[in-house]
Amino acid sequence: MRSAAWLVAAALTAALAAPAAAQTGAEAADLAQLLQLEDTRQFDLTTLRSETQNPDSLIRAQAALAIGRIGDRAGTPLLLPLLSDADTTVRTDAAFALGLLRDTAAVAELASRVTGFPAVAGDPDQVAIVQALAMIGGPAAAQTLDGLLQRHPPSGDESDPATAAALLEAWRLGRAAPAARLAEYVRSAAGLWRRNATFSVARLHLAGAADALLQAATDPDAVTRAWAARALTAALADSAHLARGAFEARLNALVADADPGVRIAALAALATFRDSAQAGAALSRLSDAYPNVVIQALTTLGALGGARAVAALEDQVAHGATFALRRAALLGLAEAAPAGGAAAAAGWVHDPDWRLRAVAGQALGVAATDTALATLRAMVADADPRVAETALEALGAATPEPNAALAALAIRALAAADPYVRVAALDVLDRQRDPELVPVLVRAYRRAAGDQVSDARLAAVAALGDIAAQGGAARTRVLSEFLAAVPRSPDYLVRRYAAELFGRAAVSLYWGDVLPVATGRSATYYRDVATRLWLPALQGGRLPQVTIETGKGDLQVILYAGDAPLTVRNFLDLVARHYFDGGRWHRVVPGFVVQDGDPRGDGNGGPGWTIRDELNPRPYYRGTVGMALSGPDTGGSQFFIALAQEPHLDGGYTVFGQVIQGDATLDQIVRGDQIRRIVQQ
């Protein structure tokens, strides 16, 4: 699962190499102009048309990507001719950009090309065309991909990349996916075809393929086993009308698999059965050599419950060697034995370490006993805003129905100086769905207008949007007291979110156009990025590298300046400021990602600005570095490293780097571990 992934990532880097170096000498100026249009999300038809016809293939390729990232479907007619470009990279980027636009008007042209694929379609642009159809979706796209699979039955040559791509991307089609055909690939295909079909079948939760997933869970390939194991849940067994015992038996075997990723996936799936008789399998992994397997085992014990699980969790709460172990154990204990978990959490409520107090708040919310909720209400007044925020979030999650007392507590919390305490309070008020709260929410929005970060503004808009969604008088009140009464927001994220919730026409009426984005960056800035980072990378120069020094070992990372120049520039600027030094991995999801870049330490922090997404065709393999988001274009400083291949992230999160040394270190990082520093090589 590991060595193969690294080899695939290295091969992909070569496959996505830049087109031939430009010859005109004006490349930097052209790239800088494209970069500025892309960053401001400005669709300049004249400029973009000119650049898609540029004699330099390097510029044409980047113009295609810019059109996709800008997101205006008026760019579709500019992209379609590029599918016939003489340069493979241009064709690939044009197809990917069409996928980003998700314009059904492009389906016919893309489908006609799939129909004309040779028996073995291996060019990168052909794979990108398949992905674009899946990203656009709809009946016509689904029919085209189904036709491709019909021409390449499971018994065929599993090396065909286009068919492999169709199998991997089929999950995007949702209900339109060819379910029966995908299931047959899982049953009868081999190698990459079976692996990719397993991912789509698992992602789609296809009941008709449950028996096939049971078979795939014994595949020689560890990635296939892990993807199959993830899907062997109680819900799938029940929907397929299969005996739960068959799933549990298979998962018990996989819990002892040689690959830690498979063990984690099996433990996670086993948790869904909530069967205390299965606790022995999770208990057997508490001495695992991989710490995140142990953490997943503790989480699973919390879901399974029973006397043995509770005893093991209590022991780890008291004696766990790391913050990560004690955290997982306390949360598990709160789930398995709410009264016991609440009692244990109460011992952490006054701990000097804010992290332990915050975990106590989470555990009290999980326990949700009367005593636990009373303690949480008191914790809203904690001196550390990270703890107060956690307490409010936990109260909201434990009280999903409208509650007047909780609403009153949240309204008082709107006076907090910390924006994230106000975000938690607004989320509580959002659940009330009460039109009488509109004046309160508008005041909260006005208060947040001075925040350096967007979060409280967006939370207020979300709550107002949910009230407006009731229609009638509720919508009228929101439009008149909010959109018509407050000035146009200078925050692009707020304008875009408001347009999603209230309709673009309503926002345009009161606030004008959503676009372009005011970035505050000069033409000189874009020219500098293009000259120093982007163009050298596109022309095959040495990519920037950084070393992430951790207490568990070093990670060597190359940065894809040719694929995400603004993201790489932003990251390197933060590195130069020592922004990441001394931070902690605040989020580690076993078998999925490790995440850092939050100086606040609770997952909410950032540099005080956001950057636009630079989505690109690079997929997520083990060791791939991506930008963490709370929605489109909300990146800043938080980044994550994938611990396994994760196709559902492809095309949705900016890929900007790859770990090239330190594979063993990745497996040892747990939540709370420190990043000593990040340095550029």
C-alpha positions in Angstrom: 0.0 0.0 0.0 2.9 2.3 0.7 5.7 1.6 -1.7 3.3 1.2 -4.6 1.7 4.6 -3.8 5.1 6.4 -3.8 6.0 4.9 -7.1 2.6 5.9 -8.6 3.1 9.4 -7.3 6.6 9.7 -8.8 5.3 8.4 -12.1 2.5 10.9 -12.1 4.9 13.7 -11.5 6.7 12.7 -14.7 3.4 12.2 -16.6 2.2 15.7 -15.8 5.5 17.3 -16.9 5.2 20.7 -18.6 4.9 21.1 -22.3 7.9 22.2 -24.3 9.5 25.4 -23.1 8.2 28.6 -24.5 10.3 30.5 -27.1 8.8 34.0 -27.3 10.3 35.6 -24.2 6.9 37.1 -23.3 5.9 34.1 -21.2 6.1 35.8 -17.8 3.9 38.7 -18.8 1.3 36.3 -20.3 1.3 34.1 -17.2 1.1 37.0 -14.9 -2.0 38.3 -16.7 -3.6 34.9 -16.5 -2.7 34.6 -12.8 -4.3 37.9 -12.0 -7.5 37.0 -13.9 -7.7 33.7 -12.1 -7.0 35.1 -8.7 -9.7 37.8 -9.1 -12.0 35.3 -10.7 -12.5 37.7 -13.6 -13.6 36.3 -16.9 -12.0 38.6 -19.5 -13.2 37.1 -22.8 -10.8 39.0 -25.0 -7.7 38.1 -23.0 -8.7 34.5 -22.4 -9.6 33.9 -26.1 -6.2 35.4 -27.1 -4.3 33.2 -24.7 -6.1 30.0 -25.7 -4.9 30.8 -29.2 -1.3 31.7 -28.1 1.3 30.0 -30.3 3.1 28.8 -27.2 1.5 25.6 -25.9 2.6 26.4 -22.3 0.5 29.5 -22.3 -2.5 27.7 -23.9 -2.4 25.0 -21.3 -2.4 27.6 -18.4 -5.1 29.6 -20.1 -7.3 26.5 -20.1 -6.7 25.9 -16.4 -7.4 29.5 -15.6 -10.8 29.3 -17.4 -11.7 26.3 -15.3 -10.7 27.9 -12.1 -12.5 31.2 -12.8 -15.6 29.1 -13.1 -17.6 31.0 -15.7 -19.3 28.7 -18.2 -18.9 31.3 -20.9 -15.4 29.7 -21.1 -16.7 26.4 -22.5 -16.6 27.5 -26.2 -13.0 28.5 -25.6 -12.0 25.2 -24.1 -13.7 22.8 -26.6 -11.3 23.6 -29.5 -8.4 22.9 -27.2 -9.4 19.3 -27.0 -7.9 19.0 -30.5 -4.7 20.8 -29.6 -1.5 19.3 -30.9 0.0 19.4 -27.4 -1.1 16.6 -25.0 -0.8 18.9 -21.9 -3.1 21.5 -23.5 -5.7 18.8 -24.2 -5.4 17.4 -20.7 -5.8 20.8 -19.0 -8.7 21.7 -21.2 -10.6 18.5 -20.4 -9.9 19.0 -16.7 -11.1 22.6 -16.9 -14.3 21.5 -18.5 -14.8 19.2 -15.6 -14.4 22.1 -13.2 -17.0 24.1 -15.1 -19.5 21.2 -14.9 -21.2 22.5 -18.0 -23.5 19.9 -19.6 -23.1 21.8 -22.9 -19.6 20.1 -23.1 -20.9 16.6 -22.7 -21.7 15.9 -26.4 -18.1 16.8 -27.5 -16.5 14.9 -24.7 -18.7 11.9 -25.3 -17.9 11.8 -29.0 -14.2 11.6 -28.1 -14.7 8.7 -25.7 -16.6 6.8 -28.4 -13.6 7.2 -30.7 -11.0 6.0 -28.1 -8.8 3.2 -29.4 -8.9 -0.3 -27.9 -6.3 0.8 -25.3 -6.7 4.5 -24.5 -3.7 5.6 -22.5 -3.0 9.2 -23.2 -3.4 11.6 -20.3 -5.9 13.7 -22.1 -8.1 10.6 -22.6 -8.1 9.9 -18.9 -8.9 13.6 -18.3 -11.9 13.4 -20.7 -13.3 10.5 -18.7 -12.8 12.4 -15.4 -14.4 15.5 -16.9 -17.5 13.5 -17.9 -17.8 12.1 -14.4 -17.4 15.6 -12.8 -20.1 17.0 -15.1 -22.4 14.0 -14.5 -25.9 13.6 -15.7 -27.6 10.8 -17.8 -25.6 11.5 -21.0 -22.2 11.4 -19.3 -23.2 8.3 -17.4 -24.3 6.6 -20.6 -21.1 7.4 -22.3 -18.9 6.0 -19.5 -21.1 2.9 -19.3 -20.6 2.4 -23.0 -16.8 2.6 -22.4 -17.0 -0.1 -19.8 -19.1 -2.3 -22.0 -16.4 -2.2 -24.6 -13.9 -3.3 -21.9 -15.5 -6.1 -19.9 -13.9 -7.2 -16.6 -12.0 -10.0 -18.3 -10.2 -7.5 -20.6 -6.7 -5.9 -20.4 -6.7 -4.2 -17.0 -3.9 -2.0 -18.0 -6.2 0.3 -20.1 -6.0 3.7 -18.2 -9.2 5.2 -19.6 -11.2 2.2 -18.4 -9.4 2.4 -15.1 -10.3 6.1 -14.9 -14.0 5.4 -15.7 -14.1 2.9 -12.9 -12.4 5.2 -10.4 -14.5 8.2 -11.3 -17.9 6.5 -11.5 -18.8 7.4 -7.9 -19.2 11.0 -9.0 -22.3 9.9 -11.1 -24.3 9.1 -8.0 -27.6 7.4 -8.8 -26.8 7.5 -12.5 -23.7 5.3 -12.1 -23.9 1.8 -13.7 -24.3 0.0 -10.4 -24.6 -3.6 -11.7 -21.7 -3.2 -14.1 -19.5 -1.8 -11.4 -20.3 -4.6 -9.1 -19.3 -7.1 -11.8 -15.9 -5.5 -12.1 -15.4 -5.9 -8.3 -16.4 -9.6 -8.6 -14.6 -10.5 -11.8 -11.8 -8.0 -12.7 -8.3 -8.0 -11.3 -5.6 -5.5 -10.5 -6.2 -1.8 -11.0 -9.6 -2.3 -12.6 -10.9 -4.2 -9.5 -9.3 -1.7 -7.1 -10.9 1.3 -8.8 -14.3 -0.4 -9.2 -14.1 -1.2 -5.5 -13.6 2.5 -4.6 -16.7 3.6 -6.6 -18.8 0.8 -5.3 -17.8 1.5 -1.7 -18.3 5.2 -2.2 -21.8 4.7 -3.7 -22.8 2.2 -0.9 -24.2 -0.2 -3.5 -26.3 -2.8 -1.7 -26.2 -5.0 -4.8 -22.4 -5.2 -4.6 -22.2 -6.1 -0.9 -21.2 -9.7 -1.7 -18.6 -8.4 -4.2 -17.1 -6.2 -1.5 -16.8 -9.1 0.8 -14.7 -10.8 -1.8 -12.7 -7.7 -2.6 -11.7 -7.5 1.1 -9.5 -10.6 0.5 -7.8 -9.1 -2.6 -3.9 -9.4 -2.7 -3.8 -5.6 -3.1 -3.8 -3.7 0.2 -5.5 -0.6 -1.2 -8.4 -2.7 -2.6 -8.7 -4.5 0.8 -8.8 -1.1 2.6 -11.4 0.4 0.3 -13.6 -2.7 0.6 -13.2 -2.8 4.4 -14.3 0.8 4.7 -17.6 -0.1 3.1 -18.4 -3.3 5.1 -20.7 -1.4 7.5 -23.8 -2.4 9.4 -25.9 -0.2 7.1 -24.6 -1.9 4.0 -25.2 -5.4 5.5 -28.8 -4.4 6.4 -29.6 -2.8 3.1 -28.2 -5.8 1.2 -30.2 -8.2 3.5 -27.1 -10.0 4.3 -26.2 -11.5 7.7 -24.3 -9.1 9.8 -22.2 -12.0 11.1 -20.6 -12.4 7.6 -19.4 -8.8 7.7 -18.2 -9.0 11.2 -16.3 -12.1 10.6 -14.5 -10.6 7.6 -13.7 -7.4 9.5 -12.3 -9.4 12.4 -9.9 -11.0 10.1 -8.9 -7.7 8.5 -8.3 -6.1 11.9 -5.2 -8.3 11.9 -4.2 -7.5 8.4 -0.5 -7.0 7.6 -1.2 -3.5 6.3 -2.0 -0.8 9.0 -4.3 1.1 6.6 -6.4 -2.0 6.2 -6.5 -2.5 10.0 -7.7 1.1 10.5 -10.4 0.7 7.8 -11.6 -2.6 9.3 -11.7 -1.1 12.8 -13.7 1.9 11.6 -16.2 -0.3 9.8 -16.5 -2.6 12.8 -17.5 0.3 15.0 -20.7 0.7 12.9 -22.1 -2.6 14.3 -22.1 -1.3 17.9 -21.9 -4.9 19.0 -20.0 -5.4 22.3 -19.3 -9.0 21.3 -16.8 -7.6 18.8 -14.7 -5.7 21.3 -12.1 -8.4 21.3 -10.9 -7.5 17.8 -10.4 -3.8 18.8 -8.8 -4.8 22.1 -6.3 -6.9 20.2 -5.0 -3.7 18.5 -4.2 -1.7 21.6 -0.6 -2.8 21.4 -0.3 -2.2 17.7 3.1 -0.8 16.5 1.2 2.0 14.6 -0.1 4.6 17.0 -3.1 5.6 14.8 -4.2 2.0 14.7 -4.4 2.2 18.5 -6.3 5.4 18.4 -8.8 4.0 15.9 -9.1 0.9 18.1 -10.0 3.2 21.1 -12.6 5.0 19.0 -14.1 1.7 17.9 -14.2 0.4 21.5 -16.3 3.5 22.3 -18.8 2.6 19.7 -18.9 -1.1 20.5 -19.3 -0.6 24.3 -19.5 -3.4 26.9 -17.6 -4.0 30.1 -14.3 -5.0 28.4 -14.4 -1.9 26.2 -15.2 0.4 29.1 -12.4 -1.0 31.3 -9.8 -0.6 28.5 -11.0 3.0 27.8 -10.8 3.9 31.5 -7.3 2.6 31.7 -6.2 4.7 28.7 -7.9 7.8 30.1 -5.9 7.5 33.3 -2.6 6.1 31.9 -2.4 6.9 28.2 1.1 7.9 27.2 0.1 10.7 24.8 -2.5 13.4 24.5 -3.9 11.7 21.4 -4.4 8.4 23.2 -6.1 10.0 26.3 -8.3 12.2 24.0 -9.5 9.2 22.0 -10.1 7.2 25.1 -12.1 9.9 26.9 -14.3 10.5 23.8 -14.8 6.7 23.5 -15.6 6.3 27.2 -18.2 9.1 26.9 -19.9 7.2 24.1 -19.7 3.7 25.7 -20.6 4.8 29.2 -22.0 8.3 29.3 -22.1 8.6 33.1 -18.5 7.3 33.5 -17.3 9.4 30.6 -18.9 12.6 32.1 -17.3 11.9 35.5 -13.9 11.4 33.9 -14.3 14.5 31.8 -15.2 16.5 34.9 -11.7 15.9 36.2 -10.3 17.7 33.2 -12.6 20.7 33.2 -10.2 22.8 35.3 -6.9 21.4 34.0 -4.3 24.1 33.2 -3.9 22.7 29.6 -6.6 24.3 27.5 -6.5 21.3 25.2 -7.6 18.9 27.9 -10.4 21.3 28.9 -11.5 21.4 25.3 -11.5 17.6 25.0 -13.5 17.5 28.3 -16.1 19.7 26.6 -16.3 17.5 23.6 -16.7 14.4 25.8 -19.4 16.1 27.9 -21.3 16.8 24.7 -21.0 13.2 23.7 -22.2 12.0 27.1 -25.0 14.5 27.1 -26.2 13.6 30.6 -28.0 16.3 32.6 -24.9 16.8 34.7 -22.7 16.9 31.6 -24.8 19.6 30.0 -24.9 21.7 33.1 -21.1 21.6 33.2 -20.9 22.6 29.6 -23.1 25.6 30.2 -20.6 26.7 32.9 -17.7 26.1 30.5 -19.1 28.7 28.0 -17.6 31.2 30.4 -14.1 29.7 30.3 -11.3 32.3 30.0 -9.8 30.6 27.0 -12.0 31.2 23.9 -11.0 27.9 22.4 -12.6 26.1 25.4 -15.7 28.4 25.4 -16.2 27.8 21.7 -15.9 24.0 22.2 -18.5 24.1 25.0 -21.0 26.0 22.8 -20.4 23.6 19.9 -20.9 20.6 22.2 -24.1 22.1 23.6 -25.4 22.7 20.2 -24.7 19.2 19.0 -26.3 17.7 22.1 -29.4 19.9 21.8 -30.3 19.7 18.1 -33.9 20.8 18.6 -34.8 24.5 19.2 -34.2 25.4 22.8 -35.0 28.8 24.3 -32.5 28.5 27.2 -29.7 27.5 24.8 -30.6 30.3 22.4 -30.5 32.8 25.2 -27.0 31.5 26.2 -25.9 31.8 22.6 -27.2 35.4 22.3 -25.1 36.4 25.3 -22.1 34.7 23.7 -22.4 37.0 20.7 -20.8 39.7 22.8 -17.5 37.7 22.9 -14.4 39.3 21.4 -13.3 36.1 19.8 -14.9 35.5 16.4 -15.0 31.7 16.8 -17.0 31.9 20.0 -19.4 34.0 18.0 -19.4 31.4 15.2 -20.3 28.7 17.7 -23.1 30.9 19.1 -24.4 31.6 15.6 -24.4 27.9 14.7 -26.6 27.3 17.8 -29.0 30.1 16.7 -29.1 28.7 13.2 -30.7 25.6 14.5 -33.6 27.7 16.0 -34.8 28.7 12.5 -36.7 31.5 14.2 -37.6 34.6 12.1 -37.7 36.6 15.3 -34.0 36.2 15.5 -33.4 38.1 12.3 -32.5 41.4 14.1 -30.1 39.5 16.4 -28.4 37.9 13.5 -28.1 41.1 11.5 -26.4 42.8 14.6 -24.1 39.8 14.8 -23.2 40.2 11.1 -22.5 43.9 11.6 -20.3 43.2 14.6 -18.4 40.6 12.5 -17.8 43.2 9.7 -14.7 44.3 11.5 -13.2 40.8 12.0 -10.0 40.0 10.2 -11.5 36.6 9.3 -14.7 35.7 7.5 -16.1 33.0 9.7 -18.5 34.9 11.9 -19.8 36.8 8.9 -20.4 33.6 7.0 -22.1 32.0 10.0 -24.5 34.9 10.3 -25.3 34.7 6.6 -25.9 30.9 7.0 -28.3 31.4 9.8 -30.2 34.2 7.9 -30.2 32.0 4.8 -31.8 29.1 6.6 -34.6 31.4 7.9 -35.1 32.8 4.4 -35.4 29.3 3.0 -38.7 29.0 4.8 -40.1 31.4 2.2 -42.9 33.8 2.5 -42.8 36.4 5.2 -39.6 34.9 6.6 -37.7 35.4 3.3 -39.1 38.9 2.9 -38.0 39.9 6.4 -34.5 38.6 5.8 -34.2 40.4 2.5 -35.5 43.7 3.9 -33.6 43.7 7.2 -30.4 42.2 5.9 -29.6 42.5 2.2 -31.5 45.8 1.8 -30.2 47.3 5.0 -26.5 46.5 5.2 -23.8 47.8 2.8 -22.4 45.6 0.1 -19.9 43.3 1.7 -16.3 43.8 0.5 -15.7 40.1 1.4 -16.0 38.0 -1.8 -16.7 34.8 0.3 -19.7 36.5 1.9 -21.1 37.8 -1.4 -20.7 34.4 -3.0 -22.3 32.6 -0.1 -25.2 35.1 0.0 -25.8 34.5 -3.7 -25.9 30.7 -3.0 -28.5 31.1 -0.2 -30.6 34.0 -1.4 -30.2 33.8 -5.2 -27.8 35.7 -7.4 -30.6 38.0 -8.6 -31.4 39.1 -5.0 -27.8 39.7 -4.1 -27.2 41.6 -7.4 -30.2 43.8 -6.7 -29.0 44.9 -3.3 -25.2 44.4 -3.4 -24.3 44.4 -7.1 -22.2 41.7 -8.8 -20.5 39.0 -6.8 -17.3 39.2 -8.9 -14.6 40.2 -9.3 -12.5 39.5 -6.2 -10.5 42.4 -4.7 -7.3 40.7 -3.8 -5.2 43.8 -2.9 -2.4 42.4 -5.0 -0.6 44.5 -7.6 0.3 43.5 -11.1 3.9 43.5 -9.9 3.1 40.7 -7.4 1.7 38.5 -10.1 4.6 39.2 -12.4 7.0 38.3 -9.6 5.2 35.0 -8.9 5.2 34.1 -12.6 8.9 35.0 -13.1 10.3 33.5 -9.9 8.1 30.4 -9.3 5.6 29.6 -12.0 7.6 29.8 -15.3 10.7 28.0 -14.0 8.6 25.1 -12.8 6.6 24.9 -16.0 9.9 24.9 -18.0 11.2 21.9 -16.0 13.3 23.8 -13.5 14.0 22.6 -10.0 10.9 22.6 -7.8 11.0 24.3 -4.4 11.5 22.0 -1.5 10.9 22.3 2.3 11.7 20.1 5.3 9.0 19.6 7.9 10.9 18.8 11.1 8.8 16.9 13.6 9.4 15.1 16.9 8.9 11.9 15.0 11.3 12.6 12.1 11.6 14.8 9.1 9.4 15.0 6.0 11.0 16.2 2.7 8.4 17.9 0.5 8.6 19.1 -3.1 6.2 21.9 -3.9 4.4 22.0 -7.2 5.0 25.6 -8.2 3.9 24.8 -11.8 0.5 23.6 -10.7 -0.4 25.9 -7.8 2.0 28.9 -8.0 0.0 31.3 -5.7 -0.6 28.5 -3.1 3.2 27.7 -3.1 4.1 31.4 -2.9 1.7 31.8 0.1 3.2 28.7 1.8 6.8 29.8 1.3 6.0 33.3 2.6 4.6 31.7 5.7 7.7 29.4 6.0 9.9 32.5 5.7 8.0 34.1 8.6 8.5 30.9 10.7 4.7 30.8 10.9 4.5 27.0 11.3 7.4 26.6 13.8 6.4 25.2 17.1 2.9 24.3 15.9 1.1 21.1 16.4 -0.7 18.6 14.2 -4.1 19.6 15.4 -6.0 17.1 13.2 -5.0 13.5 12.5 -7.6 11.2 11.1 -6.2 7.6 11.2 -5.7 6.3 7.7 -6.8 9.6 6.1 -4.8 12.8 6.8 -2.5 14.6 9.1 -3.2 18.4 9.2 -1.4 21.5 10.6 -1.0 25.2 9.9 -3.2 26.5 12.7 -1.4 28.6 15.3 -4.6 28.7 17.3 -4.4 24.9 17.7 -8.1 24.1 17.6 -8.6 23.9 13.8 -10.0 27.4 13.3 -6.8 29.5 13.1 -5.2 31.0 10.0 -3.1 33.8 8.8 -5.9 36.4 8.6 -6.4 36.1 4.8 -7.7 33.5 2.3 -6.4 32.4 -1.0 -8.3 31.1 -4.0 -8.2 27.4 -4.9 -5.8 26.4 -7.6 -7.5 23.1 -8.5 -5.3 21.0 -10.8 -5.3 17.4 -12.3 -2.9 16.0 -9.8 -4.6 13.2 -7.7 -4.3 12.5 -4.0 -1.9 9.6 -3.3 -0.2 8.8 0.0 2.0 11.7 0.8 0.2 14.3 -1.3 0.1 17.7 0.3 -3.2 19.7 -0.1 -4.8 22.9 1.2 -7.4 22.5 3.9 -10.7 24.3 3.3 -13.9 25.1 5.0 -15.5 25.8 1.6 -14.3 26.8 -1.8 -11.5 29.5 -1.8 -11.1 29.5 1.9 -7.5 28.2 2.1 -4.9 30.2 4.1 -2.3 28.4 6.1 -3.8 25.0 7.1 -2.5 22.1 5.0 -2.9 18.4 5.1 -0.9 15.3 4.0 -2.8 12.3 2.7 -2.1 9.0 4.4 -3.6 7.0 1.6 -4.9 7.4 -1.9 -8.1 9.4 -1.6 -9.8 9.8 -5.0 -12.8 11.7 -3.6 -10.5 14.7 -2.9 -9.3 14.9 -6.5 -10.3 18.1 -8.2 -11.8 19.5 -5.0 -8.7 20.5 -3.0 -5.6 22.2 -4.3 -2.7 19.8 -4.6 0.5 21.8 -4.0 3.2 19.3 -2.9 4.3 15.7 -2.3 6.3 14.1 0.5 9.3 12.5 -1.1 11.1 11.3 2.0 9.7 10.4 5.4 7.1 7.7 4.7 7.8 6.0 8.0 7.4 9.3 9.9 3.9 9.9 8.5 2.7 6.7 10.2 4.0 7.8 13.6 2.4 11.3 13.7 -0.6 11.6 16.0 -2.8 14.5 17.1 -0.9 16.9 19.3 2.6 16.1 18.0 4.8 19.1 17.4 6.2 20.6 14.2 9.5 21.9 15.3 9.9 24.0 12.2 9.6 24.1 8.5 12.5 25.3 6.4 13.0 25.9 2.7 15.9 24.0 1.1 
